Amino acid sequence: MLMPPACIKPYVKRGKNDAVDAAAICKAMSRPDMRFVAIKGADQQAVLMQHKTRELQVVGSTSVLRHAGKRKGALAEWIAALRARRPERLVAVALASKLARTCSAIVTTGAFFRQEAFARA
């Protein structure tokens, strides 16, 4: 059986270590109203991993946006044009999507990233 960590947290008495965690788990297990979560299958874990990856490919794109104004090239121009028309968070999602499609194409074809072709685009 699996228990959500948020349900165990109230039973931790002092600093976090393995012994304290084990005692908190035992105490939580003895409660009649403790709720448990189902074990996720491989398909469900794959979907969750995809969501986490997308959440991260967006966090990373916000970092790219922070430095895009200092760069030149097709990508910087594309970002500037999109920033003029759309909110910043939407631009971050669009950039993450664009970078994901580029990476997917590179992985699928087995080709190398051609920076000179990208700079001219």
N, C-alpha and C positions, 0 to 999 in steps of 0.2 A: 504494500500500500504506500502511496505517496501523499505527503501532506504539504500544503503550500508553506513556504518559509515565513510568510507574514503571520501565519497562525502559531508558529513556534516562538517567534520573537518575544511575545509577552512573558514567556516562561524562562528566558535567559536572565539569570540573576546578576551576573557580574561579567568581567572581561570575556571576550570571545576566544575560546579554544575548544579542542575536540571534546574534552571531558565535560565542560559546561554545556556544549551543544548536545551531547548525548543525554545528559540529565534533563535538559529542556524537552528533548524529543520524548523521553520516557514519561515525563510529567504530562505533556500534551496528549500522548497516546491514551493515558488513563482517563481523560475527560470524556464523558458520554456524548457531549455535543460537538466533538471534534469532527470536522469535515475532511474528506479525502478527495484527491483528484485522480482521474483515470490516467493510466499509462498511455502515452501517445504512441501511435503506430508510426511506421517509417514514412508513410505518405503525409501524415500530419506534421511530422518533424521536418520534412522537406519543404512544406508550405511555410512553416514558421521560419525556417532558415532563409527562404526567399524573401520574406517580409523584412527580416533583420538585415539582410544584405542590401535591400533597397533603402532602408532607413539609414544605413551607414553611408552606398554609392552616392545620398542627398547631403549628409553631414560633410562628406569630403568635397562635394561641389560647392558648398558655402565657403570653404577655404579657398578654392580656386577663384571664386567670385571676389574674395577680398583682395586678391593680387592681380586680377584681370586688367585693371586700369593701368598697370605698369608695363603690360605686355603689348606686343604688336603681332599681327597675324590674323588669319581667318577666324580663329576661335575667339580672339579678343574683340574683333569687329562684330561677330555674331552675338556675343554677350552684350556689347554696348547697344546694339540695335534692339535686342530683346528687352533690355533694362529700360529703354525709353518707352516701351509700350506696355510692359507688364510689371506686377509687383515683384519684389525681390525674392520672396519664397517660391513663387511660381517659376522664376528664372532658375533658381537652384534646382528645382525638380526637373525642369526641361534640360538643364545641363547634365544632370545625373543620368537622365534617359539617353541623351546623346552619347555620353561617354560609355554607358553600358552597351549601346548598340555597336559602337566602335570596337570595344573589347570583345564582344560576342562575335563580330565578323572576323577579327584577328584570330580568335581561338578556333572558330569553325573552319576557316580556310587554311589555317596553319601558316599564314603569311606573317611577315614582319611589319611593324609600323613604319610607314614611309613618311617621315617628317617633312621632306621637301614637297611631296604631293599635297600634304595637309596644309602647308603654309601658303601654297598657291590657290587652294580652294576658296 
